[in-house]
């Protein structure tokens, strides 16, 4: 009996179809990423896209469209990472006052306030916020890992931001 893949063809058919996709679209994918994200590790983004397609091959209905969707997501991640790097670099290179009169316990108090603020969030919202902000996972990945839609994740992040801001502002006013 011949083994069948999830798409109804034999594993050899699936391999041949994937190889055809790769041979047909690899150069276009590299060009697309290079134009959209100059300076990015183009090969890394393209490789990750093809690896994702290969992993999900049996369930993909339109592989070329899926390829370019995955490439756009990789480019978005690249741009987001660059923005974070630039902001971090700016913060690290910002001029600091020569003399500081800050209370040495102030950092501990702020840390405790942040922990308390996170504990005030509903569990599901806290989980999304921690994965996104502390583990630096993109909303698509958070949604996939938690079994939620991307829109639910972004809504929860927006709501978490508002709640944390309100909580921390209230704490600051209480001092």
C-alpha positions, 0 to 999 in steps of 0.5 A: 500500500502506498503511503499518503501525505496529508494533502492526498499525494504521496510523500514523493509528490509533496517533496517534488512540489516543495522543491518546485516551490523553492526553485521557482520562488527562492530568487524572488523571495531573496529579492523581495526581502532585500528590497523591503529590508536592506541591511537585514540578514536576507538569507536568514529571513528567507530560510526561516520562511521556507522552513516554516512552509516545509513544516506546515506543507500539508496544510498550506492551500496556496504556498506562494501566497503563504511564502510572501506572508511569512516573508512580510512577517520576517521583515516586520520582525526585522524592522521591529528589532532594529527600532528596539536596537536604535532606542536602546542605543539612544538610551545607553548613549543619552547624557546623564547628569554628573551628580545624582541625588536619587534614593538608593532604594528608589529602584527597588520601590519602582521594581516592586510597583511594576511587579504589583501592577503586573499582579493586578492584571487578569491572568490571561492578560498578564500571560500575554504581556509577559510573553510579549514584553519580557520574552520579546515574542511577536504577537503572532507567536504569542497568539499561536502559543496561547491558542488565541487570535492575533487581534485578541493578543493585541487588544490584551496588550493595549488594555494591559498598557492602559491598566499598568499606566493607570496603576503606576500613575496612582502609585506615584501620586500616592507617594 
